[in-house]
Amino acid sequence: MSIRFSPRTPLACAALLMLPLLAHGQQSATTEPVADSSSNTSQWALGAGVGVERSPYAGYGNRTRALPLLMYNGPRFRLLGTTADLKLGAVGPVGFSLRAQYADEGYEGSDAPILNGMEKRKGGFWLGGAALWRNPYADLSLEWLADASGNSHGQTVKLRAEHRFKSGRFTLVPYLGVNWMSSDYVDYYFGVRSNEVRAGRAFYQGSSTANLVGGLRTDWQMTSSQSLFLDLRVTRFGSGITDSPLVDRNSAAGVRAGYLYHF
């Protein structure tokens, strides 16, 4: 496995410089994993979840995934689904984690008519870092990952702000973020190679782009050990994606729901 770093991805370099600006914190098991160096005890949770999201590819329809959920959060290690964090500790108010993640992205040529004759695009393993600054106004999280599987050779940077409102057993968390993807990432998943060109599907070389993501997450603590979560989100795709002949929409909605039993 190899990771390729490219001078054409200045935002990824900027993200590395921004990491010291973000502080450590702790999130519930239903959120996307962030850096966390504050837990001195070990916590386990087991459950199941399902996610449905509109695919950007023309004629693809919805992508539905149902998976078991395993969560572990300890002093030095955190696991949530397909994401694992090694906690590096804190420097002042800043907490750091190294992150490994498996992303089930990509497609088969048979998934949609527009993809017929396209070579298979694979998911892969990603490595990088994450951090979080928790403050009274909004929790700011930052993640930088690079494709360690060598499929896309891409890089991604995610910056997100969220605020937590708690009322009794219910927690509401509205959030807003920006997901940046390098040109290699966009070209791999949304580009059309010369040998894939056909009528209605022109050659396309992807360029780096940024998606806007907004949503609302809610958690319901049924008992001291059981909880339900629901996450509604909308993604607005950047021009590097919407310009692709494989794509027929500029936004997509998604929903995730699940159950967790905390030990």
C-alpha positions in Angstrom: 0.0 0.0 0.0 1.2 3.5 -0.7 0.0 7.1 -0.2 0.8 9.7 -2.8 1.1 13.3 -1.8 0.7 15.8 -4.5 1.6 19.5 -4.6 -1.7 20.0 -6.4 -3.5 19.5 -3.1 -2.7 22.7 -1.2 -5.9 22.4 0.9 -4.6 19.1 2.4 -1.4 20.8 3.4 -3.3 23.7 4.9 -5.3 21.2 6.9 -2.1 19.9 8.5 -1.2 23.4 9.6 -4.8 23.8 11.0 -4.6 20.7 13.2 -3.0 22.5 16.1 -5.8 25.0 16.2 -8.4 22.3 17.0 -9.0 21.1 20.6 -9.9 17.7 22.0 -13.4 16.6 23.0 -15.8 13.7 23.1 -18.8 12.9 20.9 -21.7 10.4 21.2 -21.5 7.1 19.4 -23.8 8.2 16.7 -21.6 10.9 15.2 -18.8 10.7 12.8 -15.6 9.8 14.7 -13.4 12.7 15.8 -10.2 13.0 17.8 -10.8 12.3 21.5 -8.2 12.2 24.3 -10.5 12.9 27.2 -11.8 9.4 28.1 -10.1 7.7 31.0 -12.4 4.7 31.1 -13.4 2.1 28.5 -16.9 2.1 27.0 -18.5 -0.4 24.7 -21.6 -0.4 22.6 -23.2 -2.8 20.2 -26.1 -2.3 17.8 -27.3 -2.1 14.3 -27.9 0.7 11.8 -29.2 1.4 8.3 -28.4 4.2 5.9 -30.1 5.3 2.7 -28.6 8.0 0.5 -29.4 9.2 -3.0 -26.5 8.4 -5.3 -25.1 11.2 -7.5 -24.8 8.9 -10.5 -27.5 9.2 -13.1 -30.1 6.4 -12.9 -28.4 4.8 -9.9 -31.2 5.6 -7.4 -30.7 5.1 -3.7 -27.8 3.3 -2.0 -28.9 1.4 1.1 -26.6 -0.1 3.6 -27.4 -2.2 6.7 -24.5 -3.0 9.0 -23.9 -4.1 12.6 -22.4 -1.3 14.8 -19.5 -1.9 17.2 -18.2 1.0 19.3 -15.3 1.0 21.7 -13.9 4.2 23.4 -11.0 3.9 25.7 -8.1 6.0 26.9 -5.9 5.4 23.9 -8.1 3.8 21.2 -11.5 4.4 19.7 -13.4 2.2 17.3 -16.7 3.2 15.6 -17.9 1.0 12.7 -15.3 1.1 10.0 -13.2 3.9 11.6 -10.4 3.4 14.1 -8.6 6.1 16.0 -5.3 6.0 17.9 -5.3 8.8 20.4 -2.1 10.7 20.5 -3.0 12.9 23.6 -3.2 16.6 23.9 -0.9 19.6 23.5 -2.5 22.3 25.6 -6.2 22.4 24.5 -5.4 20.4 21.4 -6.1 16.7 21.1 -4.9 14.6 18.2 -5.7 11.2 16.8 -4.3 9.0 14.0 -7.2 7.6 11.9 -7.7 4.5 9.8 -10.9 4.1 7.9 -12.5 1.8 5.3 -14.8 3.6 2.9 -17.2 1.5 0.8 -17.3 3.8 -2.2 -17.1 3.1 -5.9 -19.4 1.2 -8.3 -19.8 -1.6 -10.7 -20.5 -1.0 -14.3 -23.8 -2.8 -13.9 -25.1 -0.5 -11.2 -26.7 2.0 -13.6 -27.1 2.4 -17.4 -24.7 5.4 -17.4 -22.0 3.2 -15.9 -22.3 0.4 -18.4 -18.9 -0.2 -19.9 -17.1 1.7 -17.1 -14.3 0.0 -15.3 -15.0 -0.9 -11.7 -14.2 1.8 -9.1 -13.2 0.3 -5.8 -13.5 1.5 -2.2 -10.5 1.4 0.0 -8.6 2.0 3.2 -7.7 5.6 4.2 -5.2 6.9 6.7 -4.8 10.3 8.2 -5.5 12.4 11.3 -8.4 14.1 13.1 -8.9 16.7 15.8 -11.8 18.5 17.6 -12.2 21.9 19.2 -15.2 21.8 21.6 -16.4 25.3 22.7 -19.7 26.9 24.0 -20.6 28.1 20.5 -19.9 25.3 18.1 -17.8 22.1 18.1 -15.4 22.3 15.2 -13.9 19.0 13.9 -11.3 18.5 11.2 -10.3 15.3 9.4 -7.6 14.7 6.7 -7.3 11.4 5.0 -5.3 10.0 2.1 -6.1 6.8 0.1 -3.7 4.2 1.5 -5.1 1.4 -0.8 -3.6 3.0 -3.9 -6.9 3.0 -5.8 -7.7 6.6 -6.3 -4.5 8.1 -4.8 -6.9 10.8 -3.5 -7.1 13.0 -0.4 -10.0 14.4 1.5 -10.4 17.2 4.1 -13.6 17.5 6.1 -14.3 20.5 8.3 -17.5 20.5 10.3 -19.3 22.7 12.9 -22.1 21.5 15.1 -23.9 22.5 18.3 -25.6 20.2 20.8 -29.0 21.0 22.3 -30.1 18.6 25.1 -33.6 18.3 26.5 -34.4 15.4 28.9 -33.6 12.2 27.1 -33.4 13.9 23.7 -30.3 15.5 22.1 -30.5 17.5 18.9 -27.4 18.4 17.0 -27.6 20.6 13.8 -24.4 20.6 11.8 -22.8 22.2 8.7 -19.6 21.2 7.0 -17.4 21.3 3.9 -15.9 18.2 2.4 -13.0 18.8 0.1 -11.8 16.2 -2.4 -8.6 16.2 -4.4 -8.5 16.0 -8.2 -7.3 12.4 -8.0 -10.3 11.4 -5.9 -12.8 13.2 -8.1 -11.2 11.9 -11.3 -11.2 8.3 -10.0 -14.9 8.2 -8.9 -16.4 10.7 -11.4 -14.0 10.9 -14.3 -14.5 9.2 -17.7 -11.4 7.6 -19.2 -10.7 7.6 -23.0 -11.5 3.9 -23.3 -14.8 4.5 -21.5 -16.2 7.2 -23.8 -19.4 6.4 -25.7 -22.4 8.3 -27.1 -23.8 10.4 -24.2 -20.7 9.9 -22.0 -17.9 12.2 -23.0 -14.3 12.1 -21.8 -14.0 13.8 -18.4 -11.1 14.5 -16.2 -12.2 15.4 -12.7 -10.8 18.4 -10.8 -10.7 19.1 -7.0 -13.9 20.2 -5.5 -15.8 20.8 -2.3 -19.2 19.6 -1.2 -21.4 21.4 1.3 -23.0 19.1 3.9 -25.8 20.1 6.4 -28.1 18.1 8.6 -29.7 17.3 11.9 -28.9 14.5 14.2 -31.1 13.4 17.1 -30.4 10.9 19.9 -33.0 9.4 22.2 -31.7 7.8 25.4 -34.4 5.2 26.0 -32.7 3.8 29.1 -29.3 4.1 30.8 -27.9 1.5 28.4 -30.1 1.8 25.3 -30.3 4.6 22.7 -31.7 5.3 19.2 -30.3 7.8 16.7 -31.5 9.4 13.5 -29.4 11.5 11.2 -30.9 13.5 8.3 -28.5 15.2 5.9 -28.3 17.0 2.5 -25.2 17.2 0.4 -24.7 19.8 -2.3 -22.0 18.6 -4.7 -19.2 20.8 -6.0 -18.7 21.7 -9.7 -16.0 19.0 -10.0 -18.7 16.4 -9.5 -21.7 18.0 -11.1 -19.7 18.7 -14.3 -19.2 14.9 -14.8 -21.3 13.3 -17.5 -22.0 10.5 -15.0 -23.9 12.8 -12.7 -27.4 14.2 -13.2 -28.1 16.1 -9.9 -26.4 18.8 -7.9 -27.5 17.6 -4.4 -28.6 14.5 -2.6 -30.4 13.7 0.7 -29.6 10.9 3.0 -30.8 9.3 6.3 -29.2 7.1 8.8 -30.8 5.4 11.8 -29.8 2.8 14.4 -29.9 1.3 17.8 -27.1 1.0 20.3 -26.8 -1.0 23.6 -24.1 0.5 25.9 -22.2 -1.8 28.2 
